[in-house]
Amino acid sequence: MSKRKRKNRFIFVLLGILAIFLLWEFVSLATSNFDPLALYHSKVFPTFFDVIQSLFFLSQDGDFYLGVGATFLRVFLSAIIAIILGISLGLLAGISGFFRNFIAPLNVIIKATPIAIIVFILIVFAKGDATAIVVTLLLMFPMIFEATASGVEQLPRELKDEIALNGGMFNFNVMIKVILPLSFPTSLIGIMNAFGLGLKVAIMSEILSGSLSTIGLGSLFFKYYSIDFDLSKMFAVAFVTIAISALIDYALFKLKRLVNNKTATT
């Protein structure tokens, strides 16, 4: 990319951020003008500076750090399990059409069932961390599974024929040393998409459980909205969540780029 193009991209990104900021302030100002009690309405939709002030206060609250850490720990735990299951079963499904057909009904049921229904069922039968972990796992697994299976199926026919002549596709060493590295860039796309959605679903399940006993971002959202009705704090928590998610997405993007470069040179 040329220096001029990088400069133009940077300028347009800044303009986009400025547009979001102006729209935010306009909405806050517009809602406060609908009632003489402007101070009250400015809190219904807080200004950007209200959120920054709340973020400063939250940075001195230990419960805030516990909530952020607990939610991301659940998401990472769900992601690890989903990656292990999704890649393992995805490799088998990509290699064997029989296995792909065998596991297809379960995969369809998981994908077709609304997440909210799963959350409510788990709230009845499970307590605490289990609900968020299981729901996030059920969302992430199909995405990683499908991405991995597709990555294996997209391998060149010539390569598959060569593998078949040298130990076969089901040879463990071949799967780990050849098929997995070649299909991993596609798996990584599934992991990136799954992680972003998984975080949202984990927070949603924490909110729907409506419990303050389970530490997490969802319980903080529930507390600030339903109990304190302090939307500036709720927006501050959302801002931190978005920022951390963006950093993780960026790290995964860099990893994907590194894997693609290594695959291209081999």
C-alpha positions in Angstrom: 0.0 0.0 0.0 1.4 3.4 -1.0 2.1 6.2 1.5 -0.7 8.3 0.1 -3.3 5.5 0.4 -2.3 4.9 4.0 -2.6 8.6 4.8 -6.1 8.7 3.1 -7.2 5.6 5.0 -6.1 7.1 8.3 -7.9 10.4 7.5 -11.2 8.6 6.7 -10.9 6.4 9.8 -10.6 9.7 11.9 -13.6 11.2 10.0 -15.6 8.0 10.8 -14.7 8.3 14.5 -15.6 12.0 14.5 -18.9 11.2 12.8 -19.8 8.7 15.5 -18.8 11.2 18.2 -21.0 13.9 16.7 -24.0 11.6 16.2 -23.6 10.4 19.9 -23.6 14.0 21.1 -26.5 15.0 18.9 -28.7 12.1 20.2 -27.8 13.0 23.8 -28.7 16.6 23.2 -31.9 15.8 21.2 -33.3 13.5 23.9 -32.5 16.1 26.6 -34.5 18.7 24.7 -37.7 16.8 24.8 -38.4 17.7 28.4 -37.7 20.7 30.6 -35.8 18.5 33.0 -32.8 18.4 30.7 -30.4 17.2 33.3 -32.5 14.0 33.8 -32.8 13.3 30.1 -29.0 13.7 29.6 -28.6 10.8 31.9 -31.1 8.7 29.9 -28.7 8.9 27.0 -25.4 10.0 28.5 -22.9 12.2 26.6 -19.6 10.9 25.6 -17.9 12.8 28.5 -20.4 11.3 31.0 -19.2 7.9 29.8 -15.5 8.8 30.1 -16.2 10.1 33.7 -18.0 6.9 34.6 -15.1 4.9 33.1 -12.7 6.8 35.4 -14.8 6.0 38.4 -15.1 2.3 37.4 -11.3 2.0 37.0 -11.1 2.5 40.8 -13.7 -0.2 41.5 -12.4 -3.8 42.1 -15.8 -5.4 41.1 -15.4 -3.9 37.6 -12.1 -5.7 37.0 -13.5 -8.9 38.5 -16.5 -8.7 36.2 -14.4 -8.1 33.1 -12.0 -10.9 34.0 -14.7 -13.4 34.9 -16.6 -13.0 31.6 -13.5 -13.2 29.4 -12.3 -16.2 31.4 -15.6 -18.0 30.6 -15.3 -17.0 26.9 -11.7 -18.2 26.7 -12.6 -21.5 28.4 -15.5 -22.0 26.0 -13.3 -21.1 23.1 -10.6 -23.6 24.0 -13.2 -26.4 24.3 -14.9 -25.3 21.0 -11.5 -25.1 19.2 -10.5 -28.6 20.3 -13.8 -30.2 19.5 -14.4 -28.1 16.3 -11.1 -28.6 14.7 -10.9 -32.3 15.7 -14.4 -33.2 14.5 -14.0 -30.8 11.5 -10.9 -32.6 10.3 -12.8 -35.9 10.4 -15.8 -34.4 8.7 -13.7 -32.9 6.0 -11.9 -36.2 5.4 -14.9 -38.5 5.6 -18.2 -37.8 4.0 -19.8 -40.6 6.1 -18.7 -38.9 9.4 -19.9 -35.5 8.1 -23.4 -37.0 7.4 -23.4 -38.7 10.7 -22.7 -35.5 12.7 -24.8 -33.3 10.5 -28.1 -33.7 12.5 -26.5 -32.7 15.7 -24.8 -29.7 14.1 -28.1 -28.6 12.5 -29.9 -28.8 15.8 -27.3 -26.7 17.6 -27.3 -24.1 14.9 -31.1 -24.0 14.5 -32.0 -23.7 18.2 -32.4 -20.1 19.3 -29.7 -19.1 21.8 -32.3 -17.5 24.1 -34.1 -20.8 24.4 -30.9 -22.6 25.3 -30.2 -19.9 27.9 -33.6 -20.3 29.6 -33.3 -24.1 29.6 -29.8 -23.9 31.2 -31.0 -21.3 33.8 -33.5 -23.9 35.0 -31.1 -26.9 35.1 -27.7 -25.2 35.7 -26.5 -22.5 37.9 -23.6 -20.0 38.0 -20.9 -20.1 35.4 -22.2 -23.2 33.6 -24.9 -21.4 31.7 -22.6 -18.8 30.1 -19.9 -21.4 29.3 -22.3 -24.0 27.7 -24.2 -21.4 25.7 -21.0 -19.8 24.4 -19.6 -23.2 23.5 -22.7 -24.2 21.6 -22.5 -21.0 19.6 -18.8 -21.3 18.8 -18.5 -25.0 18.1 -20.6 -25.1 14.8 -18.7 -22.1 13.3 -15.3 -23.6 14.0 -16.4 -27.1 12.9 -17.8 -25.9 9.6 -14.8 -23.7 8.9 -12.4 -26.6 9.5 -14.4 -29.1 7.5 -14.6 -26.6 4.6 -10.9 -26.0 4.8 -10.1 -29.7 4.4 -12.7 -30.1 1.6 -11.1 -27.2 -0.3 -7.6 -28.8 -0.4 -6.5 -29.5 -4.0 -7.5 -32.9 -5.4 -3.9 -33.6 -6.4 -2.8 -33.2 -2.8 -5.5 -35.5 -1.5 -4.5 -38.1 -4.1 -0.9 -37.8 -3.0 -1.8 -38.1 0.7 -3.9 -41.2 -0.1 -0.9 -42.9 -1.7 1.4 -42.0 1.2 -0.3 -43.3 4.3 -3.9 -42.1 3.7 -6.0 -39.2 5.0 -6.7 -40.9 8.3 -3.1 -41.3 9.2 -2.6 -39.4 12.5 0.8 -37.9 11.5 -0.6 -36.9 8.1 -3.6 -35.2 9.8 -1.4 -33.3 12.3 1.6 -32.4 10.1 -0.1 -31.9 6.7 -3.9 -31.5 6.7 -4.2 -29.4 9.9 -1.6 -26.8 8.9 -3.1 -26.4 5.4 -6.7 -26.1 6.6 -5.9 -24.0 9.7 -6.2 -20.6 7.9 -9.8 -21.4 7.2 -10.3 -22.7 10.8 -8.8 -19.4 12.0 -11.5 -17.4 10.2 -14.1 -19.5 12.0 -12.4 -18.9 15.3 -12.3 -15.1 14.7 -16.0 -15.0 13.9 -16.9 -17.3 16.7 -15.0 -15.3 19.4 -16.7 -12.0 18.6 -20.2 -13.6 18.7 -19.3 -15.8 21.7 -18.5 -12.7 23.8 -21.8 -11.1 23.0 -23.7 -14.4 23.8 -21.8 -14.9 27.0 -22.8 -11.4 28.2 -26.4 -11.9 27.0 -26.7 -15.2 29.0 -25.3 -13.4 32.1 -27.9 -10.7 31.7 -30.8 -13.1 31.1 -29.9 -15.1 34.1 -30.7 -11.9 36.1 -28.4 -12.8 38.9 -25.9 -10.6 40.7 -24.4 -13.6 42.4 -22.6 -14.6 39.2 -19.7 -12.2 38.7 -19.3 -11.0 35.1 -20.0 -8.2 32.6 -23.6 -9.3 32.3 -24.3 -8.9 36.0 -22.7 -5.4 35.9 -25.0 -4.5 32.9 -28.0 -5.8 34.9 -27.0 -3.9 38.0 -26.3 -0.6 36.3 -29.5 -0.7 34.2 -32.1 -2.5 36.3 -31.0 -1.4 39.8 -29.0 1.8 39.6 -30.4 3.0 36.2 -27.0 4.5 35.5 -26.6 4.3 31.7 -23.3 6.1 31.7 -21.7 3.2 33.6 -23.4 0.7 31.4 -22.0 2.5 28.3 -18.6 2.6 30.0 -18.6 -1.2 30.5 -19.7 -1.6 26.9 -16.8 0.6 25.8 -14.3 -1.5 27.7 -15.8 -4.7 26.3 -15.5 -3.4 22.7 -12.0 -2.2 23.2 -10.8 -5.5 24.6 -12.6 -7.4 21.8 -11.0 -5.2 19.2 -7.5 -6.0 20.6 -8.2 -9.7 20.6 -9.6 -9.5 17.0 -6.5 -7.6 16.0 -4.3 -10.3 17.5 -6.2 -13.0 15.8 -6.0 -11.1 12.5 -2.2 -10.8 12.9 -2.0 -14.6 13.6 -4.1 -15.3 10.5 -1.8 -13.2 8.4 1.3 -15.0 9.9 -0.3 -18.4 9.2 -1.2 -17.4 5.6 2.4 -16.2 5.0 3.9 -19.4 6.4 1.5 -21.5 4.3 2.3 -19.6 1.2 6.1 -20.1 1.6 5.8 -23.9 2.3 
